[in-house]
Amino acid sequence: MAQRTRPKAASQFAPADLLQGLLVVSSFGFWAVMLGLMPVLLFRVWLVG
């Protein structure tokens, strides 16, 4: 009986961990893109100016 309660707890906590992981990855990707594009945009503005 004790072995049957462990998968239920794991299945309850797994979606929350998965969503948190997706949020971390998406936010990291967002900042990676922003930090990657900002120098390029500033360089282009500097070249035009």
SULPELIN-V521717 format. One record per pair of residues at least 24 apart in sequence whose ideal C-beta (glycine too) atoms are under 6 Angstrom apart, sorted by sequence separation. I is the first residue (numbers start at 1). GAP is how many residues later the second one is. D is the distance in Angstrom with one decimal. If there is no record, write none. Layout:
I/GAP/D ; I/GAP/D
This chain:
none
